[in-house]
Amino acid sequence: MITSPAFSGKRYAVLGLARSGLASVDTLLASGAEVTAWDGREDARAAVEGRATIADPLTIDLTGFDGVVVSPGVPLNRHPIAAHARAAGVPIIGDIELFAQARASLPPHKVVAITGTNGKSTTTSLVHHIVKEAGLPAEMGGNIGLPILGQPPLPEGGVYVLELSSYQIDLTYSLHADLAAFINLSPDHLDRYDGYDGYAASKARLFEMQQAGQFSVFGCGDEDTRRIAAEIAAARPQGDVEVVDPAALTGQADWPSLQGPHNLQNAAIAVAMAKRLGIAEPVWRAALASFVGLPHRMERVAEANGVLFINDSKATNPASTAPALGAWPRVHWILGGLPKGDDLDACAPYFGHVVQAYTIGEAGPRFAEILEPVMPVQRSEMLSAAVRQAMDAAQPGDVVMLSPACASFDQFRDFEARGDCFRQIVTALIAEKGAA
């Protein structure tokens, strides 16, 4: 784990003892801090009992504490801990801010930080892959994988690659990222912000924390991201800010896990960062070709009888689904779940790629109403029925894709469980048809 004398002799409260909270407790205790910890779940509290004081920060006097470390899932615009900490003059921070404060104790290194509404996980994983293929020590964390504090500190010359949600940026104040990326911006998580402008401002803070000589790279696919890029560039020396031109990056046909226009932009951003890190073109080109995509994000599950099966369960809103539809010309589209909105407008430019749609879950009837005037639709209701119907209808060269444009919580525990179920159904039906 990462430790630092910066925390020695200080007092912290930690609210929320899931993975990042537990890692924060471990780091602080190992660094000589005094910790008060709380979680509503008894089993979570048991994990730190005997090492930390067990008490709800809302019920104690926080005067004199050096910080309240909260989970990114705590809605600061509604949770009473915000006012309670403010009244005591105590900052509310997250595990990424603890990492930022610990950096001075670590061997010389660089931090790459990546944000945006969609594509963060793919781009973060891709940058991490390129860095490791270049032979540099690297760890990946933040909103992906294991908490960064829980990972071993890198030796000199290492690169920490962080995916950061807006929630994590909200809890971070001193992360001067050596390289930072902003992929794109579309409405999401607006229940946590004062409208869309508040959400955009949250993302932009990542770049406002940077210092002179540090590098910022932006996607080019939407007006808001380009606007923020222009604002950051106006305050920086020339050359420290780049807006990528995906069309200038050749060779995408050789990168099987990076298909579609959105992945070309993800690759362009990753390449811009690789160049800034001094990684040579032959190295990053080979890494683009060898990159294996993330589970549940345009994941190639199987290919049978000329039909490709794609698990894109991580696409939980229409803006995230749209690029997946754009990646293939003939798609049997399985969609639906717990809706985040009442339309599919973001997907409309790619409706011509859809051979047939198969609607499931709570959003199924509404999505069927939207789509039936423009394409054939099966009201499948259940995922198993949708996969079977799509498999029966698909022709060689077609793609059967789960890309729900919805949250999963109407029928599944989370998007991972939904994607795992899709994978299992596809595998079973291919075996069934092969045995027939």
C-alpha positions, 0 to 999 in steps of 0.5 A: 500500500501507499503510505506517507509521513504527511498523515502522521499524527493527524486525525481523519474520519472516514465515511463509507468502508467499501474498497476505497474507504478501506484502502484509505483507512489502511493508508492512514493507519499505516502512516501514523494517523488517528482514524474514526471510521463508519459505514452503515453496514455492520460487516463493513465496520467489523473490517476495521474494528480494533484498529480505528475508532468506530463512530458515525462522523455525523454524531461526533464533534469534528473540530480539530480533524484534518479531513473527512474522507468520504466515498465518491458515492456520497451525494454531497449536495444532499448528505448532511455530512457536508454541512456538518464538516463545513461547520467544523471547518474540516475539508471533505476529501476522497482517496484520490486527494489522499494519494495527491497529498502522499505523492511528495513521499513517493519516488519520482513518478508521473500521474496520468488522469483521465475523465469524461462522460464516456470512454474513460475506462477504455482509454485509461486501460489503453494508456496503462497497457501502452505504458506497460508495453513500453517497459515502464512501471505502471499502476492503474486505479481511481474509478477502475480496478483496485484503489490506488492507495492499496497498490504498492508504490512504484519505483522511480520513473513509474506512471500512475494511470487514474480514471476519475469520475466527476465525483472523485474530482469533486473530492480532490484539490491538489492532484497536479496531474502531469498529463490529463485527458478530457474525452467528451461531455454529455448529460449524466449524474445531473442529480448531483449538480446544479444542472449541466453547467455544474457537471461540466465545471466539475470535470474541468477542475481536473485541468484547473489543478494542473501546473505550468508545463503539465499536459492536457489533451481533449477529445474533439467530438462535442462542442462543450469539450472543445469549449473547455479545451479552448478555455484551458488553452487560453491560460496555458503556454502553447503546446501544453494543450492539444485537441486530438484529430482522430482522422490523422491516426491511421491503422485502426483496422489492425486494432481489433478491440478498438473499433468504431469512431469513438475508439479511434478518438480514445486511441488518439488521446492515448497516443497523444499521452504516449508521445508526451511520455516519450514512448516511440511510435513502434511501441505504441502501435504494437500496443494498440494492436495487442490491447484487449478491451474491457469486459462489458465494453464492446467485449467480443464474446463469441463468433459463430456461423459468421455472427459476432456477439458483443457484450456492451453492458457497460453502456448504461445511457444512450450516449454510451450506446451510440458509438457502439452502434456506429462501430458495425454496419449490421447490428441486432440491438438488444436494449432496455433496462432501468432508463436514465431518460425518456429518449434515444436521441443520442443513438438516432444517427446510427439507427440505420445500422440496426437490422432489428431491435430487441427491447427488454426490461422496464424501458422496453415498452417505451423504447419499442414505441420510439423505435417501431416507426424506424426499424423492426422491433421485437418486444422481448422483455427478458434478456434470454428471449432477446438473445435467442430471437437475435441469434435466430434472425442474424445472418453471417456478417451481422453483429448481435449486441447487448448495448442497453442504454440503461442501468441494470437495476430492474433485472440485475444486480449491476451491469457486470451481472447483466453482461455475465448473463448475456455471455452465459446465454450466448455460450449456452445457445451456441452449444445448443445449436452446435449439438442440434 
